[in-house]
Amino acid sequence: MIDCVDDVLTVPAPVPPVGLSSGPLGEVQAADREISRQTARR
């Protein structure tokens, strides 16, 4: 039986599998991560 259905899971933020870049590539990577987050929220 499920006892604690109101508990919220706290999962640490996943670490990107590759290093973060700086400059224009870093901006594109940040935008891609934000788009992924927004898509996952749906």
CHARMM-style PDB file with segment names, atoms N, HN, CA, C and O in Angstrom:
ATOM      1  N   MET     1       0.847  -1.175   0.000  1.00  0.00      PROA
ATOM      2  CA  MET     1       0.000   0.000   0.000  1.00  0.00      PROA
ATOM      3  C   MET     1       0.893   1.240   0.000  1.00  0.00      PROA
ATOM      4  O   MET     1       1.972   1.236   0.594  1.00  0.00      PROA
ATOM      5  N   ILE     2       0.446   2.280  -0.658  1.00  0.00      PROA
ATOM      6  HN  ILE     2      -0.429   2.283  -1.140  1.00  0.00      PROA
ATOM      7  CA  ILE     2       1.202   3.531  -0.726  1.00  0.00      PROA
ATOM      8  C   ILE     2       0.825   4.391   0.471  1.00  0.00      PROA
ATOM      9  O   ILE     2      -0.340   4.751   0.640  1.00  0.00      PROA
ATOM     10  N   ASP     3       1.809   4.720   1.302  1.00  0.00      PROA
ATOM     11  HN  ASP     3       2.756   4.428   1.164  1.00  0.00      PROA
ATOM     12  CA  ASP     3       1.546   5.485   2.514  1.00  0.00      PROA
ATOM     13  C   ASP     3       1.738   6.986   2.326  1.00  0.00      PROA
ATOM     14  O   ASP     3       0.920   7.770   2.808  1.00  0.00      PROA
ATOM     15  N   CYS     4       2.783   7.397   1.647  1.00  0.00      PROA
ATOM     16  HN  CYS     4       3.446   6.760   1.255  1.00  0.00      PROA
ATOM     17  CA  CYS     4       3.153   8.812   1.580  1.00  0.00      PROA
ATOM     18  C   CYS     4       3.010   9.339   0.157  1.00  0.00      PROA
ATOM     19  O   CYS     4       4.013   9.563  -0.520  1.00  0.00      PROA
ATOM     20  N   VAL     5       1.802   9.536  -0.298  1.00  0.00      PROA
ATOM     21  HN  VAL     5       0.987   9.354   0.252  1.00  0.00      PROA
ATOM     22  CA  VAL     5       1.610  10.013  -1.669  1.00  0.00      PROA
ATOM     23  C   VAL     5       1.768  11.518  -1.775  1.00  0.00      PROA
ATOM     24  O   VAL     5       1.866  12.037  -2.887  1.00  0.00      PROA
ATOM     25  N   ASP     6       1.798  12.238  -0.662  1.00  0.00      PROA
ATOM     26  HN  ASP     6       1.719  11.816   0.241  1.00  0.00      PROA
ATOM     27  CA  ASP     6       1.938  13.690  -0.689  1.00  0.00      PROA
ATOM     28  C   ASP     6       3.397  14.138  -0.642  1.00  0.00      PROA
ATOM     29  O   ASP     6       3.679  15.327  -0.791  1.00  0.00      PROA
ATOM     30  N   ASP     7       4.319  13.214  -0.440  1.00  0.00      PROA
ATOM     31  HN  ASP     7       4.090  12.248  -0.319  1.00  0.00      PROA
ATOM     32  CA  ASP     7       5.731  13.582  -0.380  1.00  0.00      PROA
ATOM     33  C   ASP     7       6.218  14.040  -1.751  1.00  0.00      PROA
ATOM     34  O   ASP     7       5.854  13.464  -2.776  1.00  0.00      PROA
ATOM     35  N   VAL     8       7.035  15.070  -1.755  1.00  0.00      PROA
ATOM     36  HN  VAL     8       7.330  15.538  -0.922  1.00  0.00      PROA
ATOM     37  CA  VAL     8       7.621  15.585  -2.990  1.00  0.00      PROA
ATOM     38  C   VAL     8       9.033  15.026  -3.109  1.00  0.00      PROA
ATOM     39  O   VAL     8       9.830  15.109  -2.175  1.00  0.00      PROA
ATOM     40  N   LEU     9       9.326  14.460  -4.266  1.00  0.00      PROA
ATOM     41  HN  LEU     9       8.679  14.393  -5.025  1.00  0.00      PROA
ATOM     42  CA  LEU     9      10.671  13.934  -4.485  1.00  0.00      PROA
ATOM     43  C   LEU     9      11.623  15.082  -4.763  1.00  0.00      PROA
ATOM     44  O   LEU     9      11.310  15.977  -5.548  1.00  0.00      PROA
ATOM     45  N   THR    10      12.760  15.062  -4.137  1.00  0.00      PROA
ATOM     46  HN  THR    10      13.015  14.335  -3.500  1.00  0.00      PROA
ATOM     47  CA  THR    10      13.775  16.080  -4.393  1.00  0.00      PROA
ATOM     48  C   THR    10      14.947  15.398  -5.077  1.00  0.00      PROA
ATOM     49  O   THR    10      15.752  14.720  -4.438  1.00  0.00      PROA
ATOM     50  N   VAL    11      15.027  15.586  -6.365  1.00  0.00      PROA
ATOM     51  HN  VAL    11      14.374  16.137  -6.883  1.00  0.00      PROA
ATOM     52  CA  VAL    11      16.074  14.977  -7.174  1.00  0.00      PROA
ATOM     53  C   VAL    11      17.073  16.067  -7.537  1.00  0.00      PROA
ATOM     54  O   VAL    11      16.672  17.133  -8.003  1.00  0.00      PROA
ATOM     55  N   PRO    12      18.359  15.826  -7.334  1.00  0.00      PROA
ATOM     56  CA  PRO    12      19.342  16.854  -7.706  1.00  0.00      PROA
ATOM     57  C   PRO    12      19.319  17.100  -9.211  1.00  0.00      PROA
ATOM     58  O   PRO    12      19.010  16.205  -9.997  1.00  0.00      PROA
ATOM     59  N   ALA    13      19.649  18.317  -9.590  1.00  0.00      PROA
ATOM     60  HN  ALA    13      19.900  19.044  -8.951  1.00  0.00      PROA
ATOM     61  CA  ALA    13      19.680  18.673 -11.009  1.00  0.00      PROA
ATOM     62  C   ALA    13      20.732  17.830 -11.718  1.00  0.00      PROA
ATOM     63  O   ALA    13      21.855  17.689 -11.234  1.00  0.00      PROA
ATOM     64  N   PRO    14      20.363  17.270 -12.868  1.00  0.00      PROA
ATOM     65  CA  PRO    14      21.344  16.446 -13.584  1.00  0.00      PROA
ATOM     66  C   PRO    14      22.490  17.290 -14.140  1.00  0.00      PROA
ATOM     67  O   PRO    14      22.297  18.442 -14.529  1.00  0.00      PROA
ATOM     68  N   VAL    15      23.652  16.715 -14.170  1.00  0.00      PROA
ATOM     69  HN  VAL    15      23.808  15.779 -13.854  1.00  0.00      PROA
ATOM     70  CA  VAL    15      24.833  17.388 -14.698  1.00  0.00      PROA
ATOM     71  C   VAL    15      24.885  17.121 -16.199  1.00  0.00      PROA
ATOM     72  O   VAL    15      24.672  15.987 -16.629  1.00  0.00      PROA
ATOM     73  N   PRO    16      25.162  18.141 -16.997  1.00  0.00      PROA
ATOM     74  CA  PRO    16      25.250  17.907 -18.439  1.00  0.00      PROA
ATOM     75  C   PRO    16      26.318  16.858 -18.763  1.00  0.00      PROA
ATOM     76  O   PRO    16      27.364  16.823 -18.115  1.00  0.00      PROA
ATOM     77  N   PRO    17      26.061  16.001 -19.763  1.00  0.00      PROA
ATOM     78  CA  PRO    17      27.033  14.958 -20.088  1.00  0.00      PROA
ATOM     79  C   PRO    17      28.302  15.500 -20.742  1.00  0.00      PROA
ATOM     80  O   PRO    17      29.307  14.792 -20.815  1.00  0.00      PROA
ATOM     81  N   VAL    18      28.271  16.741 -21.218  1.00  0.00      PROA
ATOM     82  HN  VAL    18      27.455  17.316 -21.159  1.00  0.00      PROA
ATOM     83  CA  VAL    18      29.450  17.362 -21.835  1.00  0.00      PROA
ATOM     84  C   VAL    18      29.736  18.677 -21.128  1.00  0.00      PROA
ATOM     85  O   VAL    18      28.873  19.219 -20.437  1.00  0.00      PROA
ATOM     86  N   GLY    19      30.932  19.182 -21.299  1.00  0.00      PROA
ATOM     87  HN  GLY    19      31.633  18.742 -21.860  1.00  0.00      PROA
ATOM     88  CA  GLY    19      31.304  20.447 -20.685  1.00  0.00      PROA
ATOM     89  C   GLY    19      30.525  21.616 -21.270  1.00  0.00      PROA
ATOM     90  O   GLY    19      30.110  21.582 -22.428  1.00  0.00      PROA
ATOM     91  N   LEU    20      30.331  22.641 -20.463  1.00  0.00      PROA
ATOM     92  HN  LEU    20      30.668  22.668 -19.522  1.00  0.00      PROA
ATOM     93  CA  LEU    20      29.643  23.840 -20.927  1.00  0.00      PROA
ATOM     94  C   LEU    20      30.635  24.731 -21.657  1.00  0.00      PROA
ATOM     95  O   LEU    20      31.772  24.900 -21.217  1.00  0.00      PROA
ATOM     96  N   SER    21      30.203  25.293 -22.760  1.00  0.00      PROA
ATOM     97  HN  SER    21      29.279  25.156 -23.117  1.00  0.00      PROA
ATOM     98  CA  SER    21      31.062  26.163 -23.560  1.00  0.00      PROA
ATOM     99  C   SER    21      30.809  27.617 -23.210  1.00  0.00      PROA
ATOM    100  O   SER    21      29.814  27.954 -22.569  1.00  0.00      PROA
ATOM    101  N   SER    22      31.716  28.465 -23.636  1.00  0.00      PROA
ATOM    102  HN  SER    22      32.524  28.191 -24.157  1.00  0.00      PROA
ATOM    103  CA  SER    22      31.526  29.903 -23.474  1.00  0.00      PROA
ATOM    104  C   SER    22      31.367  30.516 -24.858  1.00  0.00      PROA
ATOM    105  O   SER    22      31.566  29.841 -25.868  1.00  0.00      PROA
ATOM    106  N   GLY    23      31.012  31.781 -24.905  1.00  0.00      PROA
ATOM    107  HN  GLY    23      30.850  32.330 -24.085  1.00  0.00      PROA
ATOM    108  CA  GLY    23      30.848  32.468 -26.184  1.00  0.00      PROA
ATOM    109  C   GLY    23      29.542  32.094 -26.858  1.00  0.00      PROA
ATOM    110  O   GLY    23      28.591  31.688 -26.190  1.00  0.00      PROA
ATOM    111  N   PRO    24      29.486  32.227 -28.179  1.00  0.00      PROA
ATOM    112  CA  PRO    24      28.244  31.961 -28.910  1.00  0.00      PROA
ATOM    113  C   PRO    24      27.737  30.527 -28.733  1.00  0.00      PROA
ATOM    114  O   PRO    24      26.529  30.311 -28.628  1.00  0.00      PROA
ATOM    115  N   LEU    25      28.640  29.547 -28.700  1.00  0.00      PROA
ATOM    116  HN  LEU    25      29.621  29.722 -28.785  1.00  0.00      PROA
ATOM    117  CA  LEU    25      28.204  28.166 -28.516  1.00  0.00      PROA
ATOM    118  C   LEU    25      27.569  27.979 -27.143  1.00  0.00      PROA
ATOM    119  O   LEU    25      26.578  27.261 -27.009  1.00  0.00      PROA
ATOM    120  N   GLY    26      28.133  28.620 -26.124  1.00  0.00      PROA
ATOM    121  HN  GLY    26      28.938  29.203 -26.232  1.00  0.00      PROA
ATOM    122  CA  GLY    26      27.562  28.539 -24.783  1.00  0.00      PROA
ATOM    123  C   GLY    26      26.169  29.136 -24.724  1.00  0.00      PROA
ATOM    124  O   GLY    26      25.303  28.617 -24.020  1.00  0.00      PROA
ATOM    125  N   GLU    27      25.942  30.221 -25.456  1.00  0.00      PROA
ATOM    126  HN  GLU    27      26.646  30.642 -26.028  1.00  0.00      PROA
ATOM    127  CA  GLU    27      24.612  30.835 -25.497  1.00  0.00      PROA
ATOM    128  C   GLU    27      23.610  29.894 -26.155  1.00  0.00      PROA
ATOM    129  O   GLU    27      22.473  29.781 -25.699  1.00  0.00      PROA
ATOM    130  N   VAL    28      24.022  29.228 -27.211  1.00  0.00      PROA
ATOM    131  HN  VAL    28      24.946  29.320 -27.582  1.00  0.00      PROA
ATOM    132  CA  VAL    28      23.142  28.274 -27.893  1.00  0.00      PROA
ATOM    133  C   VAL    28      22.842  27.091 -26.977  1.00  0.00      PROA
ATOM    134  O   VAL    28      21.706  26.621 -26.920  1.00  0.00      PROA
ATOM    135  N   GLN    29      23.857  26.610 -26.261  1.00  0.00      PROA
ATOM    136  HN  GLN    29      24.780  26.991 -26.307  1.00  0.00      PROA
ATOM    137  CA  GLN    29      23.643  25.498 -25.337  1.00  0.00      PROA
ATOM    138  C   GLN    29      22.670  25.895 -24.227  1.00  0.00      PROA
ATOM    139  O   GLN    29      21.790  25.112 -23.872  1.00  0.00      PROA
ATOM    140  N   ALA    30      22.818  27.101 -23.675  1.00  0.00      PROA
ATOM    141  HN  ALA    30      23.533  27.738 -23.964  1.00  0.00      PROA
ATOM    142  CA  ALA    30      21.920  27.567 -22.616  1.00  0.00      PROA
ATOM    143  C   ALA    30      20.490  27.677 -23.139  1.00  0.00      PROA
ATOM    144  O   ALA    30      19.547  27.291 -22.449  1.00  0.00      PROA
ATOM    145  N   ALA    31      20.323  28.200 -24.351  1.00  0.00      PROA
ATOM    146  HN  ALA    31      21.089  28.513 -24.912  1.00  0.00      PROA
ATOM    147  CA  ALA    31      18.986  28.313 -24.942  1.00  0.00      PROA
ATOM    148  C   ALA    31      18.387  26.928 -25.168  1.00  0.00      PROA
ATOM    149  O   ALA    31      17.196  26.725 -24.931  1.00  0.00      PROA
ATOM    150  N   ASP    32      19.191  25.984 -25.619  1.00  0.00      PROA
ATOM    151  HN  ASP    32      20.158  26.149 -25.812  1.00  0.00      PROA
ATOM    152  CA  ASP    32      18.711  24.623 -25.850  1.00  0.00      PROA
ATOM    153  C   ASP    32      18.266  23.969 -24.546  1.00  0.00      PROA
ATOM    154  O   ASP    32      17.245  23.283 -24.511  1.00  0.00      PROA
ATOM    155  N   ARG    33      19.033  24.182 -23.469  1.00  0.00      PROA
ATOM    156  HN  ARG    33      19.862  24.739 -23.497  1.00  0.00      PROA
ATOM    157  CA  ARG    33      18.643  23.628 -22.167  1.00  0.00      PROA
ATOM    158  C   ARG    33      17.333  24.236 -21.691  1.00  0.00      PROA
ATOM    159  O   ARG    33      16.486  23.526 -21.150  1.00  0.00      PROA
ATOM    160  N   GLU    34      17.154  25.540 -21.885  1.00  0.00      PROA
ATOM    161  HN  GLU    34      17.842  26.117 -22.325  1.00  0.00      PROA
ATOM    162  CA  GLU    34      15.921  26.194 -21.452  1.00  0.00      PROA
ATOM    163  C   GLU    34      14.733  25.683 -22.258  1.00  0.00      PROA
ATOM    164  O   GLU    34      13.665  25.447 -21.692  1.00  0.00      PROA
ATOM    165  N   ILE    35      14.893  25.507 -23.559  1.00  0.00      PROA
ATOM    166  HN  ILE    35      15.760  25.698 -24.019  1.00  0.00      PROA
ATOM    167  CA  ILE    35      13.816  24.957 -24.392  1.00  0.00      PROA
ATOM    168  C   ILE    35      13.467  23.548 -23.916  1.00  0.00      PROA
ATOM    169  O   ILE    35      12.291  23.191 -23.845  1.00  0.00      PROA
ATOM    170  N   SER    36      14.475  22.751 -23.593  1.00  0.00      PROA
ATOM    171  HN  SER    36      15.431  23.041 -23.651  1.00  0.00      PROA
ATOM    172  CA  SER    36      14.233  21.393 -23.105  1.00  0.00      PROA
ATOM    173  C   SER    36      13.474  21.411 -21.789  1.00  0.00      PROA
ATOM    174  O   SER    36      12.556  20.616 -21.592  1.00  0.00      PROA
ATOM    175  N   ARG    37      13.852  22.320 -20.879  1.00  0.00      PROA
ATOM    176  HN  ARG    37      14.599  22.966 -21.040  1.00  0.00      PROA
ATOM    177  CA  ARG    37      13.144  22.424 -19.595  1.00  0.00      PROA
ATOM    178  C   ARG    37      11.685  22.794 -19.799  1.00  0.00      PROA
ATOM    179  O   ARG    37      10.795  22.195 -19.195  1.00  0.00      PROA
ATOM    180  N   GLN    38      11.440  23.785 -20.654  1.00  0.00      PROA
ATOM    181  HN  GLN    38      12.163  24.271 -21.145  1.00  0.00      PROA
ATOM    182  CA  GLN    38      10.068  24.234 -20.892  1.00  0.00      PROA
ATOM    183  C   GLN    38       9.237  23.132 -21.549  1.00  0.00      PROA
ATOM    184  O   GLN    38       8.061  22.963 -21.228  1.00  0.00      PROA
ATOM    185  N   THR    39       9.847  22.388 -22.464  1.00  0.00      PROA
ATOM    186  HN  THR    39      10.803  22.526 -22.724  1.00  0.00      PROA
ATOM    187  CA  THR    39       9.139  21.292 -23.127  1.00  0.00      PROA
ATOM    188  C   THR    39       8.816  20.189 -22.127  1.00  0.00      PROA
ATOM    189  O   THR    39       7.729  19.613 -22.172  1.00  0.00      PROA
ATOM    190  N   ALA    40       9.740  19.890 -21.230  1.00  0.00      PROA
ATOM    191  HN  ALA    40      10.624  20.357 -21.193  1.00  0.00      PROA
ATOM    192  CA  ALA    40       9.524  18.835 -20.242  1.00  0.00      PROA
ATOM    193  C   ALA    40       8.429  19.202 -19.249  1.00  0.00      PROA
ATOM    194  O   ALA    40       7.772  18.317 -18.702  1.00  0.00      PROA
ATOM    195  N   ARG    41       8.225  20.478 -19.009  1.00  0.00      PROA
ATOM    196  HN  ARG    41       8.759  21.198 -19.453  1.00  0.00      PROA
ATOM    197  CA  ARG    41       7.204  20.913 -18.052  1.00  0.00      PROA
ATOM    198  C   ARG    41       5.793  20.673 -18.566  1.00  0.00      PROA
ATOM    199  O   ARG    41       4.850  20.597 -17.778  1.00  0.00      PROA
ATOM    200  N   ARG    42       5.641  20.555 -19.873  1.00  0.00      PROA
ATOM    201  HN  ARG    42       6.407  20.618 -20.513  1.00  0.00      PROA
ATOM    202  CA  ARG    42       4.302  20.366 -20.452  1.00  0.00      PROA
ATOM    203  C   ARG    42       3.735  19.022 -20.155  1.00  0.00      PROA
ATOM    204  OT1 ARG    42       2.619  18.716 -20.574  1.00  0.00      PROA
TER     205      ARG     42
END
